[in-house]
């Protein structure tokens, strides 16, 4: 399991569990959350540790999770730490009944056009809030349920509500604001797959040891190396290299052919003629030199 910083993509915390561990183990989820909060800067993490005052409605830290985090124990653990939550909903009878009530009482007035990733209104997707139509009494106070529907397309999974016309998807959250905006914000969670892909390209795809603790150490090294690369990209790179995957960085920067020349007490790096990323490499070096 991983917890990433949304702004930078760095792995705040990672946990390698045995193969028979359950996907919805609340203890592991909460432990990972605590480890992730501990990695945040002090000015951000203050007020979000175990035992801190959870009465504040201004939850500057929010955790987004897929349906594995859709457990009351986990979201109550978030509330106990004054951490906001947005977790993907899993299908249940209460959600089915709530969506059915929309169709029976207000089929048009409750749905609003969703937002695309760039902010413009979607044509075939709509969003509605149905917190008043479902039973949320066991969830933390202020929990909302946002549901999104989109016309079925080839390969779409009908996971949240059975329908021959729409695919339904939703999430629970305690955030304030417009449901359409909250739906857009939650869907941005999908780029966590890019972070996982980056780790796989950096050594996570195969664990080299038979011992679990040794593989946990390997996981730690992979995360540290990937975070160093992410900060190098954020601080020293511009353009396409600032967001490039590790494989591209290897073949455009790390594997750059060059010769080390020592002359008059200076060390000179001579890059091969016409190397396509020579300018980007020089610019990155200049930024490192300015920071040193």
C-alpha positions in Angstrom: 0.0 0.0 0.0 1.1 3.5 -0.7 0.3 7.1 0.2 1.6 9.8 -2.2 1.7 13.5 -1.9 -0.6 14.8 -4.5 1.4 18.0 -5.3 4.8 16.3 -5.9 4.0 12.7 -6.5 6.5 11.6 -3.8 5.8 8.5 -1.8 5.1 9.6 1.8 4.6 6.1 3.1 4.7 2.6 1.8 3.8 -0.8 3.4 4.7 -4.2 2.0 2.2 -6.7 3.5 2.0 -10.5 3.3 0.1 -12.0 0.4 -2.7 -13.1 2.6 -3.4 -9.6 4.0 -6.9 -8.3 3.6 -7.5 -5.3 1.3 -9.8 -3.6 3.8 -7.6 -4.0 6.9 -8.3 -0.7 8.8 -5.3 -1.1 11.2 -2.9 -1.1 8.2 -4.7 1.8 6.5 -4.6 4.0 9.6 -0.9 3.1 10.3 0.0 4.1 6.7 -1.9 7.4 7.2 0.0 8.1 10.4 3.3 7.4 8.7 2.4 9.7 5.8 1.3 12.5 8.1 4.7 12.2 9.9 6.5 12.9 6.6 4.7 16.2 6.0 6.4 19.5 6.9 5.7 20.4 10.6 3.6 23.4 9.7 1.2 21.2 7.7 1.2 18.1 9.9 0.5 20.0 13.1 -3.0 19.2 14.3 -3.3 16.0 12.2 -1.7 13.4 14.5 -3.4 10.9 16.7 -5.1 12.6 19.7 -5.0 16.1 18.1 -8.1 18.2 18.3 -10.5 16.9 15.6 -13.2 19.5 16.1 -11.9 21.8 13.3 -13.9 21.9 10.1 -10.9 23.4 8.2 -9.1 20.1 7.4 -6.1 21.3 5.5 -5.0 17.7 4.9 -7.2 15.3 2.9 -6.7 11.6 2.1 -8.1 10.2 -1.1 -8.5 6.4 -1.5 -10.1 3.8 -3.7 -12.8 1.5 -2.5 -10.4 -0.4 -0.2 -10.5 2.6 2.1 -14.4 2.7 2.0 -14.7 1.5 5.6 -16.3 3.3 8.6 -13.3 2.4 10.7 -10.9 4.2 8.3 -12.9 7.3 7.8 -13.5 7.6 11.6 -9.7 7.2 12.0 -9.3 10.1 9.6 -11.8 12.3 11.6 -9.9 11.4 14.8 -6.8 13.0 13.2 -8.6 16.0 11.8 -7.9 14.7 8.3 -10.4 15.1 5.5 -11.4 12.0 3.5 -12.7 11.2 0.0 -13.1 7.5 -0.6 -14.6 5.6 -3.5 -18.1 4.2 -2.7 -18.9 0.5 -2.9 -22.3 -0.8 -4.0 -24.8 -1.5 -1.3 -28.6 -1.5 -0.8 -28.7 2.0 0.6 -27.0 3.5 -2.5 -29.3 1.5 -4.7 -32.3 2.8 -2.9 -31.0 6.4 -3.0 -30.4 6.3 -6.8 -33.8 4.7 -7.3 -35.5 7.6 -5.3 -33.9 10.1 -7.7 -35.5 8.4 -10.7 -38.8 8.3 -8.9 -39.0 11.8 -7.4 -36.6 14.2 -9.3 -35.1 12.5 -12.3 -33.9 15.8 -13.9 -33.5 18.5 -11.3 -30.9 16.8 -9.1 -28.4 15.9 -11.9 -25.9 18.6 -13.1 -23.3 18.3 -15.9 -20.0 17.0 -14.7 -16.6 18.7 -15.4 -14.0 17.3 -17.7 -10.4 17.2 -16.6 -9.7 20.6 -18.2 -12.7 22.2 -16.5 -15.2 22.5 -19.3 -18.7 20.9 -18.8 -19.0 17.2 -19.9 -21.7 16.3 -22.4 -22.6 12.7 -21.4 -21.8 12.7 -17.6 -23.7 14.2 -14.7 -23.3 14.5 -11.0 -25.7 14.5 -8.1 -25.5 14.6 -4.3 -27.6 12.0 -2.5 -26.6 12.3 1.1 -30.2 13.0 2.0 -31.4 9.8 0.3 -29.1 7.3 2.0 -28.4 6.3 5.6 -25.1 7.9 6.7 -25.8 7.7 10.5 -22.8 5.5 11.2 -20.4 7.7 9.2 -18.7 10.9 10.6 -20.9 14.0 10.9 -20.9 16.0 7.7 -20.3 13.0 5.4 -21.6 13.5 1.9 -22.2 11.0 -0.9 -21.5 12.3 -4.5 -22.7 10.1 -7.4 -21.7 10.4 -11.0 -23.4 8.8 -14.0 -22.2 8.5 -17.5 -23.7 6.8 -20.6 -22.5 3.3 -21.0 -19.7 2.8 -23.4 -18.0 -0.5 -24.6 -16.0 -2.0 -21.7 -17.7 0.1 -19.0 -18.3 -1.7 -15.7 -21.7 -1.3 -14.1 -20.4 -1.5 -10.5 -22.3 0.9 -8.3 -25.9 0.5 -9.6 -27.4 -1.8 -12.2 -28.5 0.0 -15.3 -28.7 -0.6 -19.0 -28.3 3.1 -19.8 -25.7 4.6 -17.3 -22.6 3.6 -15.5 -22.7 4.9 -11.9 -19.7 5.8 -9.8 -19.5 7.7 -6.5 -17.5 8.6 -3.4 -18.0 9.6 0.2 -16.4 12.8 1.4 -16.6 15.3 4.3 -15.4 18.2 2.1 -17.6 21.3 1.6 -18.3 22.8 -1.8 -20.1 22.1 -5.0 -20.8 18.4 -5.8 -19.6 18.9 -9.4 -16.3 20.3 -8.2 -15.9 17.6 -5.6 -16.5 14.9 -8.2 -13.9 16.5 -10.5 -11.4 16.6 -7.5 -11.9 13.0 -6.6 -11.5 11.8 -10.2 -8.0 13.5 -10.2 -7.0 10.7 -7.8 -6.6 8.5 -10.9 -3.1 9.9 -11.5 -1.9 7.9 -8.6 -1.5 5.1 -11.1 1.2 7.2 -12.8 3.1 7.3 -9.4 2.8 3.5 -9.0 4.0 3.0 -12.6 7.0 5.2 -11.9 7.9 3.0 -8.9 7.5 -0.1 -10.9 9.9 1.3 -13.5 12.3 2.0 -10.7 12.6 -1.5 -9.3 9.2 -2.2 -7.6 7.9 -4.6 -10.2 10.0 -7.5 -8.9 11.2 -8.1 -5.4 14.6 -9.8 -5.4 14.5 -11.6 -2.0 12.5 -14.5 -0.5 12.6 -12.8 3.0 9.7 -10.3 3.7 11.8 -7.9 5.7 14.5 -7.8 3.1 11.9 -7.0 0.5 10.6 -4.3 2.8 14.0 -2.7 2.8 14.1 -3.0 -1.0 10.7 -1.2 -1.1 12.1 1.6 1.1 15.1 2.1 -1.2 12.9 2.2 -4.3 10.7 4.9 -2.8 13.7 7.0 -1.7 15.3 6.7 -5.1 12.0 7.6 -6.9 11.5 10.6 -4.6 15.0 11.9 -5.3 14.3 11.7 -9.0 11.0 13.5 -8.5 12.6 16.4 -6.7 15.4 16.5 -9.3 12.7 16.9 -11.9 10.8 19.5 -9.9 13.8 21.6 -9.1 16.2 21.2 -12.1 14.1 20.2 -15.1 11.7 22.0 -17.3 9.4 21.1 -20.2 8.7 17.4 -20.9 11.6 16.2 -18.7 9.9 17.7 -15.6 7.2 15.0 -15.9 9.0 12.3 -17.8 8.9 8.7 -16.7 12.1 7.1 -15.3 12.7 5.1 -18.5 12.8 8.3 -20.6 15.1 10.0 -18.1 17.4 7.0 -18.3 17.8 7.2 -22.0 17.9 11.0 -22.3 19.8 12.1 -19.3 21.3 9.3 -17.2 22.8 7.5 -20.2 24.2 10.5 -21.9 27.5 9.7 -23.6 30.3 12.0 -22.4 34.0 12.2 -21.7 35.6 13.5 -18.5 38.5 15.8 -19.2 40.8 17.3 -16.5 42.5 20.5 -17.5 44.2 23.1 -15.5 42.8 21.8 -12.3 39.2 21.8 -13.7 37.0 18.9 -14.5 35.2 19.3 -17.8 32.4 17.1 -19.1 32.3 16.9 -22.9 29.0 15.6 -24.2 28.7 13.9 -27.5 28.0 16.2 -30.5 24.4 16.7 -31.4 23.1 14.8 -28.3 19.3 15.7 -28.4 19.0 16.7 -24.7 22.4 18.4 -24.2 20.7 21.7 -23.6 18.3 20.3 -21.0 21.3 18.5 -19.3 23.3 21.8 -19.2 20.3 23.7 -17.9 19.8 21.1 -15.1 23.4 21.4 -14.1 23.3 25.2 -14.0 20.3 25.0 -11.7 22.1 22.5 -9.4 25.1 24.8 -9.4 22.9 27.7 -8.4 21.4 25.7 -5.5 24.8 24.5 -4.2 
